[in-house]
Amino acid sequence: MILDRIKPLDAILATAEKKSLNRTLGWFQLMLFGIGCVIGTGIFVLTSAGAQKAGPGLMLAFAIAGAVCIVAALCYAEIAAMVPVAGSAYTYSYATMGEFLAWTVGWALIMEYAIAAAAVSVGWSGYFSGTFLNELFGVQLPPWLAAGPLALGGAPGGLINLPALLIALLVTGLLIIGTSESAKFNAILVAIKVTALTAFVALTLTSPHFDTARFNPFLPAGVFGGWGTGVGAVGAAATIFFAYVGFDAVSTAAEETKNPQRNVPIGLVGSLLFCTVFYILVAAGAVGTIGGQPIMGPGGVPFPAGSEELARQCAMPQHAGALVCSNEALAHVLREIGFSGIGNMLGIAAFLALPSVILVLIFGQTRIFFVMARDGLLPEKLSSVHPKYKTPHVVTLLTGGVVALGAAFFPVGKLADISNAGTLYAFMMVAFAVLILRKRDPQRQRAFRVPAVWLVAPITIVGCVFLFLNLPIDAMLFLPGWGALGIIVYFLYSRHNSHLGRGIVEVVDDIEGDETSIPINPPKG
């Protein structure tokens, strides 16, 4: 049977204790990890794209995505506190739905984090080349060093995106040195961008340029833009969901958290609520001061964000100041309302803050890799822990290298939408895992319990499917294609090398708490 391998929770916990990572993180650091990823990605990268899809309804899009994330975060909080080990949705699926489905979740998460980290590295490169070098020092980076072989829209690019390559490698080195050191660095960056965004909200919402008339029409493309189009408020929510991957990364740090039963739920829910409120306020300030109406194409449908058609429209004088045409949306807003100096400072804040996004994404990806290797589904050498730094240095170096190469040579394109497909799949599986554990193991201690779980978990599942079906069609098709490749890898390597499949399971002695490896009869097949 393909679904016959379910790893006992006690075995998962015993394996983590025997080959564990160093527990150094508290609830405040976990919240900062979540805020570091969520705020940086959504505000600095996706604001213009979201406005092009939804117009002023961008605020509703943030609320829709945030609502789905809140119910998903509750499911994550219960199961992450109960199973405080690395691996996130992959580990939870292994303990409830079996090895094969867990593999598909882990495979999707590997794709999600790597693509997102490469995309944000390229986004940081734009701020570095533009705001930092050009605006501050008047230095123009040679085009062949500032972009990969293909730019967005298929336009001619350069030879290599050197800044993107270097920032990915720098963050990788920081993660190898240690989780605690990475968290301290991340806390500084989070403080910088939260301060900058607070100033943005204060300046825009109190500005004489703020006019509620700019919110009309609120939903120029409607709530639903049509299946596979990725526009409208729901289509924008499906794209903006990319920004909320931060709270998922928090759960991957459970094995490195002090008192995870208390701190993981606080980090998950706290970072999500903080960021959702911030998103809505920033969107209101941006739209209310300079407007956020999308540029419409034939039939009253917005031009696709990032498309060549939109780029041509933005080159026209009448659209020069449009929010949807800016690569530095928030800095652009402040410049338009007379705060050029502060706008440039906000651009610098983005330049300083985006490395924290890359850090959290690579951190999350390496922890998924680490646990899959520890289970034998990937080569076990990947689960090696550095003797000095106590970090999974082999898989961190491998992951960082792949992210750096992707950032250096490939265009960003629609990577946010593609990454979202994997994220939504993982979130849906966590909701299933919570329901299964409530039914199968109701007596197990739960430091945090989802209120009304038989309502919240199904809402999470429906919400994830709903957003997935509102992604652009190519993003929806990428996930099954990537999944098919993963299934081939599973049957050619992972299923035969799995520790569980070979009958090797870590258990905890109920009396003395001793850990032993015992052979069991391996499942057939």
N, C-alpha and C positions, 0 to 999 in steps of 0.2 A: 504494500500500500504506500502511495506517495505521501500521504499525510499522517503516517504512523509514528513519526519521531517527534515526541514532545519532551522537552527537557524539564525535569522537575525544578520547581522554584528553589528548593533546598540545594540542589546541585549547582544552580546558577550562583547562588549566594556563596557557596563553599568555594567554587572556582575563583570568584572575585577576591575572597579573603586570602587564598593561597598565593595568588599572583596578582596582587593588588597594586593600585596606584596610590600615591601619597595624598592623604586627606588634609587639605590646607584651606579650603574655601568656606566662607560663611554666607549667610543669607544676603548680606549687603553686596558682597562680591558677585554672587549669582545674579542679583538684580542688575548690577552694572554690566555683567556679561550680556544679559538680555537686552538692556537699553543700548549697549554698544552696537549690537547688530541691528536691532529694529529701527532705531531712530536714524542711524547713518544711512542705511540703504533706502528706506522709503522716502525720507524728506529730501535728501541730496541727489538722488538718482531718478526717482519715479514721479515726482510731482508734475512735471510737464507732460509726461506720457499719460498720467491719470487724468489730467485736465483735458487733454485732447480726446480721450475716450468718453468722459462723462460731463465735461463742462463744470459749472458750479456744483453739480451733483457729485463732484469729487468728495465732498464732505460726507454724503450718504454712502459713497463707495468705501470710505474709511470705516464708517460705522458698520456696514455689512461685513466687511472682512474682519473687523474687530470682534463682532458678535460671534462669528464662526470660531474665531480663535479663542474667545473666552470659554465657550463650552468645551472646546478641545483641550484647553489648558487645565480645566477641572479634571478631565479624564487623565491627562498626563500627571497631574499632581497626586492623584490617588495611587496610581500604579508606580510612579517614580519613587514615592515615599515608601511604598511597600517593597519595591525591588530596587534599592539604591546602588545600582551598579552601572558601569558604562554600557553604552550600546543603544540606549533610547528605545525607539519603537521596534528595532530589530530584536532586542532582548525580550521585550514584552511579548512579541509575537511568538518567539521560540518557546516561551513558557506556557502559551495558551493554544496556539493554532498549529504548532509544529514547525519542523526545520525548513520544509520547502517554502511555506508562506513567509517564514522569517527571513529566508534568503532573499525572496523577492523584495521584501521591505528594505533590508540592508542594501541590496543592489540599487534600489531607487534612491536611498539616502546618499550613497556614494556619489551618484550622478548629481543629485540636488546640490550638495555642498560644494563639490568641485566646480561645477558650472557657475554657481553664484559667486564663489571666491574669485574665479578668473574674471567674471564680469565686473565686479567691484574694483578689482585691480586696474582694469582698463579705465573705469570711471575715475579712479584716483589719478591716473596718469593725465587725464584731461585737465584736472584742477592743477596738477603740478606744472604742466607745460603752459597752461593759460594764466591762471591767477597768480601763481607763485613766481614762475620764471619771467613771464612776459609782463604782467601788470606791475610787479614789484621791482624787478631788476632790468626790464627791457631786453631780456635775453630770449631769443627765438631758437628753440631746439630744432635742429635740422629735421625736415619732414620724414626722412628715411629712418630716423631714430625715434619718432614720436607715434608711429602707427604700424600695425602689422601689414602683411601683404595686401589685405583687402580691408577697406574702410566700410562704414555703414552704407547701405544702399548699393553696394557693388562698385562704389567709386574707387579710383586708384588709391592705393595706400602707400606705405613705406616698406622698409625692409624688416624692421623689428620694433616693437614697442618696448624700448629699453626701460623707461620708468616703471611700467607695469611689471616687467620681469624682476626688476630690483626690489620693488616693494613686497612682492610675493615671497622672494627669497629672504628678505630681512625679517618679515613676520614669522617665517618658518624657523629661522634661527632663534628667534625669541621664544617660540613655543618649545623648542628643544631644551633651552636653558632651564625652563621650569614653569609650571602652572602658576605658582604664587607670584613669580616675577612678572609673568604675562598679565595676571589680574591687576597688579599694581599699575603697570603701564596703561592698561585698558581704562582704569579708573580715572587717570589724568585726562585721557582723551574724551571720555564721557563727560567729565566736568566742563571741558572746553566747549563741546557742541551743545550741551544743555544750556549753558550760559548764552551762547550765540543765538539759539533758537528762542530762548526766553526774551531776549532783546528784540528779536524779529516780531514776536507776537505782540509785545508791548508797543512797538513803533507802528505797526500796521493797524492794529485794532483801535488805537487812539489817534490815528492820522486823520487830518481833514480831508484827505483823498478817499477815505473809506466811505463807500456809498452802497447801501443795501440794494439799490436798483441794479447793481452789477450782477446780482444773483438771479436775475430774470432774463431769459427763461432758466429755471433751475436745472431742468433735465432736457436739454436740447436734443439729445439722442435717445431719450426715453430711459426707463428703468432697464428694459431688456433690449439690447441692440440686435438680437437675432442669433440663433445658434451658430457657433463657429466664427462669428465676426469679431468677438472680443471688444465690442463697444457698448455704450450705455453704462448706467451706474453699476450693474452687476458685472459687466465685462471689465470695467475699471477695477472693481473689487477683486476680480480673479487675478488681475495683474498686480495690484497693490499687495495682495496676499504674500508676495515675495518678501515684503518688508518684515513680516511677522515671523520669519523663520528663526529669529533670535530666541524666542521662548523655547523652541524645540532644542536649540543648542544648549540651553540651561540644563535640560534633563540629561544630556550626555555627560555632564560633569558630576552626576550624582555620586559616582565612586570616589571622587576627589573632594567630597563635601563633608565637613564636620556636622554631626547631627542631621543627616539628610532627611529624616522623617519630618523634621520641623522646617529646615531651611529650604529644601527643594520646592515645596508648595508655595512658600513665601516668594522665592525668586521667580517662579513661573508666573503666578497670577499678578504679583506686584509689578514686574517689568512690563507685562502686557497692558495692564490698566493705565499705567503711567504713559506709555507710548501712544496708546489709542487716543487719550485725551489730547496729548500734544499734537498728534496728527490733525485732528479736527480743528484745533485752534489755528494751527499754521495754515491749513487750507483756507479757513475763513479769512484770515488776514491777507493772504495772497490774492484770492478772488475778489475780496471786497475793495481792494485798493486799485488794482489795474485790470480787473476782469479776468475771467477764465473760460470764455466761450471757445469751443473748438472750431477749427477751420473745416467747413463742410465740403464734401465732395458731391458727386452726382447722386441724386435721389435723396438729398438731405442726410447722408450718412457721413460721419467724420472720416477724413483721410486717416489711414492706419498710422499709428504713432511710429516714428522712426523710418517711414517709407520715403522713397524718392519723390513721390507726389507731394507729400507734406513739405519736404525740403525745398521743392521748387516754390511752393506757396509762401513759405517763410522768407524766401529771398526777395519777395515783392515788398515795396516800400510800405504798403498799407498794413502789413503784418509784422513789421520790424520790431515793434515793442510788445508783441503778444507773449503771454505767459507760456503758451504751448510751444513756442519757437525757441525758447531759451535752454541752453545746456547747463546754465547755472541759475536755476529758476529763482531761488530765494534771494540770492545776491542781486539778480536782475530786478526783482520787485523793489528792493530798497533803492537801487539806482534810479528807477523810474519815478519814485516819489520824493527824490531829493536827498537821499542819504547815501551818496556814492561812497564816501569813506567807510561808513559802517557796512555797506554792501560788500566792499572789498574785504573787510575784516571777516564777514560771514563766509566769503569764499575761501579765505585762509583757514577758517575754522573747519570747513568741509575738507580741505586739503589735509589738515591735521587729524580729522576725525575718521575718515574712511579707513585708515589702517586698522582701526579697532573692529570694523566690520569684517575685514579680511581675516583678522586674528580669530574672531569667534567662529567664522565659517570653517576655516582650516582646522581649528580646535575640534569642532563637532565632527568633521569628516574623519579625522584621524582616530577619534574614539570609536566610531562605528567600525572602521577597518581593524582596529586593535582587538575588539571583542570578537569579530568574525574570525580573525586569525587565531585567537585564543581558543575558539571552539573547533579549530581544525578545518573550517570551511575555506580558508585562505592559507597560504604557506605560514607555518608557525613562526618562522623567523621574524615576521612582521609584528609579532606580539612581544618582541624583546623590549625590556625596560632598561633604560640607561642606568648603570650602577651608581653614578654620582647624582644625576639630576632627577632620577625616578620618573622619567617621562618616556613614552613610547617613541624613541628617537628614530628607529628604522622607518616605521610607517609615516611619521611626521615628515621625514626627509623625502620619502617617496611621494607623498601627497603634495608637499610644497613644490617639488620639482615639476610635477604634472601641471599644477595650477599655474606656475610661473611660465611654463612653455605655452600653455593655452592662452594666457594673457598676452604673451609676447607676439604670438603669430596669428591669432584668430580674432575675428570681429565679434562684437557683443551681440548684435542682431536682436533676436527675440529670446535671449537666454533667460530673462526673468520669467517669461511664460513657461518655458520648458522646465525650469527649475521648480516652478509651482506645481506642475503635474506630479512630480515625485513627492513633494511635500504633502499635497492633499491626500495622496494614496497612503502615506505613512500615518497621517493624522486619523484617517478613517479606520485603519487597522488597530490603532491604539484604543479607539472607542469600542471596537469589537472585543479587544482583549480585556477591557474593564468589565464588560458584561459577562464574558465567559468566566472570569475569575470570581465574580460575585456568585455565579451559579455553581461553579465547580469547587471552590474553596472558600465558602462563606465564613468559616471560623478563623481564618488567618487574620492576624492583627493588622489593622489599617490605621496608621497615624492620621491620615486624612481620608475622609469619605466624601464622595461626590453626592451632594444633596439631590434627591429625586433622580438617581442614576438611570432608572428605566425610562426617563424622559430626556435627560441631558445627553446621554450617549447616542440614542437614535437621532436626536437633533444634530449632533456632531456629524454623524454618518451622512445624513441627508444634506447638510450644509456643504460638506466636502464634495460630494457628488455634484451638487448644484453648481458650485464654483468651477469644478473641473469641466462641466459641460458648457461653461461660458468662456473658456479659454479659446484662443484662435485654433482653428482646426489642425494646423501643423504642430502646435504644441501638444494637443491631445494625442496625435498619432505618434509623437516621439516616445512617449512612455511605453506603449506596448512594444515598439521596436527595440528600445533599450532592454526591456524586460525579456524579450526573446533571446537576446544575446546572453543575458544573465542565466537563463535556463540552460543554455548550451554549456556554459561554464560550470554550472551546478552538476550536471550529469556527467561531464567529462572529468571533473576534478573533485569538486566539493563533497558530493554525496559519498564518494569512496574514501575520502580522507577525514570525514567528520568524526570527531571524538565520540559523539553519541552513537553514530552508526557503527563504530568499531567496538562499542560496548564499554567505553571509558567514561565514567561519570564521577565527578567529585561530590562527596556527601559529607554531612556533618554528623558526628556521633551525638545522639540526643542527650547522653549522660555527661560525657566529659568534654564535648565540644571539639573532639579531635577530628581532623580532616584526613580522609583516606581516599585513594583511588581504587575502585573495585570494578572488576569486569562484570558486565551484564550480558545477557543474550542479546546480541545486536538485532535490530529489526530486519526482517527479510527485505531484500531489494536494495 
